[in-house]
């Protein structure tokens, strides 16, 4: 499958509907099982695990499942602001190093047992013990339960972004240990749905949780299927075998827009194509070299060719919807100047740079970047790696250029800039004490305007020093059948089906 045929964004919902477009054509929905109220959806990424605390906890598939099955203390709203879930209200202490969350009364798990503060604390401790991707947002943090309906999260230093970061933290029964994997075959949660059947990488079938504290879902059955082949996925949509599809490539959007009975819509995300340079590699240790490599690639043309509807040239490290976004001076394409700068810096054109990525969907983009560098004599080994190998090599800095579609699901630059660009993070081989100081101040300030300003200053340093290349912001395309009502496309690739109805059900 070609790379741009599975376009998606591992990001959270965007605040601004920037260049979204919608097309609705007439005709009946047809297909499926309208009388039974069954909705079938097919997203872009498979659901390999239902454990939100483990190694798969940050993946799009697991997050999609988790938000249906489990509850969080707080969650991002449609406008990107934090809203309550298990917590009715929350407030910082004397400083933002301590936050107290007051739990909603009367909430139970799907087996009828009450959700208590002890379950929240145990879930947090389990997440930290497993040390999955989401645990990295809370290094050295401690959660306690001062009362049955109250939990307190204490950080080593003031952290004003705690409520937003908790949008990735899910609560499960306190009896589930870190080693308990059997629980997640038919997990018990307090979310809107319960699990009927789960086949990793294939299908997740759910029905409404009769004990859910909120409005009960209107669907009798919800099935999320994995259909890896794009043509098969879109055929299933057109025939009515599937009701909702997302992650649609640009070249298929015109065809779907003209198909009777389908709605097509694109929405912006918080994801940015990010290509870090390994500054610990001798050839890439200077900002002059890194910036010259950025200058050598015609990203504008690549985006127009591959992502004319779902991509736009980025002008910041994070997307405009994220707190901390600051517009930067574009790096123009100038191959002659780039080559001259590399020659002046003594760059070794005889040595290949290792460009690693994962997921076949990004292959055309990465290959186009390599071709652009080759035009000025820079040799690149394009290395497509399995996800586990990619992650291991990423953390080990076993690469020279690293491609990722990097989202900010918390809507807060703290979980992107603040977490990934410090000296202590050791993610890019880049270390700047002045940057560390700015990021620390931004993370501590309870004033969002001040935080945004400080993150903007930090972003200016990262951009100017070309810690990476930041070529493209991402939009996500959805399509659904006419019988589906109340569906809201989520730019994160994590649509909420709890308020969806089926005509005639």
Protein Blocks (a to p, Z undefined) as FASTA:
>chain_A
ZZklmgccdddddfbdckbccdddeddfegajlknopacdddfbdcfbfcfkbmmlmpmk
lmmmmmmmmccfbdcdfkopacdfkbmbdcddfblkbccddddehiacfkopacdfklmm
mmmmmmmmnopaklmmmghiacddfbfkbccdddfbdcfklmmmmmmcccddfklcfklm
klmmmccdfbfbdcfbdcehiaccddddfkbfbdcdfbfbdcddddfblklmmmmmmnop
ambdghiafklmmmmmmpghiacdddddfbdcdddddfkbmklmpfklmmmmmmmpcfkl
mmmmmmmmlgccdfbfbdfklghiacdddddddfklmmmmmmmnopafkbccddddehjk
lmmmmmmmmmmmmmnopacddddddfklmmmmmmnopafbdcdddddfkopaklmmmmmm
gmklomnopacfklmmmmmmmmmpmblklmmmmmmmmmmmmmmnomaacfbccddddddd
fklghiacdfkopacfklgccehZZ
